[in-house]
Amino acid sequence: MKILGIGNAIVDVICKVENDFIQRNGLTKSTMKLVFDEKEFKQLLINLKIEKTVSGGSVANTIVGLSQLKNKVGFIGKVSDDELGGKYEDGLKNENVKYFYSKKKEELPTGTCLILVTPDSERTMCTFLGTAGKINENDVDTNAIKQSEIILLEGYLWDEGDPKKAFDKAITNANKVAMSLSDQFCVDRHKSHFLNLVKNKLDITFANEQEIMSLIDAKNFNEVINFGKGLKKLLVITRGEKGSISISGDNVTECGIQKNLKIVDLTGAGDLFAAGFLHGHVNGLSQKECLEKGTEMSSKVIQQIGARI
């Protein structure tokens, strides 16, 4: 298998809202908030019109993108044996993703992410992890990891306790490890741990400009480039309108954005960028071609609603 993803198995519920909904509910635009109370989560949904429901989760979105590019891929993520859990599994199987998880009835329901899309196409997320956040080392298939060229992890998954044990088991048994830093709040919450992972455990790190600058407390982007050169690993950074950049030792490669796009929803832009880049990486393309494929995939997904092409 080319790539095995391990991440939060989350069903995305996508709704369009006005800016005042974000302010009224004390949310920070363009970030992800964890909601720990199922009642609070349902309260948010009460008066909203659902545009789309789809199997999601950051790494799962990347894995589906890789499958659509005809790569042999798999996914590990925890769901419950409930209606959403069934939908989640079917969603992956329909995309030719091998699902390495046998669902059973859990105490908590399958995880759900409410994606609020404002008129400027930005997305603000409220996530009730449910049973996805209870993934443990017993849920991680060692053989599947060993038989994969690369495993792909997400910062969202990292948490003290059982998820960390699952994370550690995956990294210990992997041939090569890639990870997305996921979200600036995530980086700020786990900064020392993430920095240790980036420096010592990961072969490929995906981040946006805000996340990587926060991780290393950089005052300007030159500090990021110097950090990347010193890593001697592969660091891939998306920079919004400034395009993207990959740093591997002293090799720094840049790529611009596609112009004149009709942007509808930025959900999944980073996930699909990673899919395009990794597709290039496992198929022997140059750094420039990897960045271009990432840009192509992210450009497609932001011109529609939802994080799947």
Secondary structure, 3 states (H helix, E strand, C coil): CCEEEECCCEEEEEEECCHHHHHHCCCCCCCEEECCCHHHHHHHHCCCCEEEEEEECHHHHHHHHHHHCCCCEEEECCCECCHHHHHHHHHHHHCCCEECCCCECCCCCCEEEEEEECCCCCEEEEEECHHHHHCCHHHCCHHHHHCCCEEEEEHHHCCCCHHHHHHHHHHHHCCCEEEECCCHHHHHHCHHHHHHHHHHCCCEEEEEHHHHHHHCCCCCHHHHHHHHHHHCCEEEEECHHHCEEEEECCEEEEECCCCCCCCCCCCCHHHHHHHHHHHHHHCCCCHHHHHHHHHHHHHHHCCCCCCCC
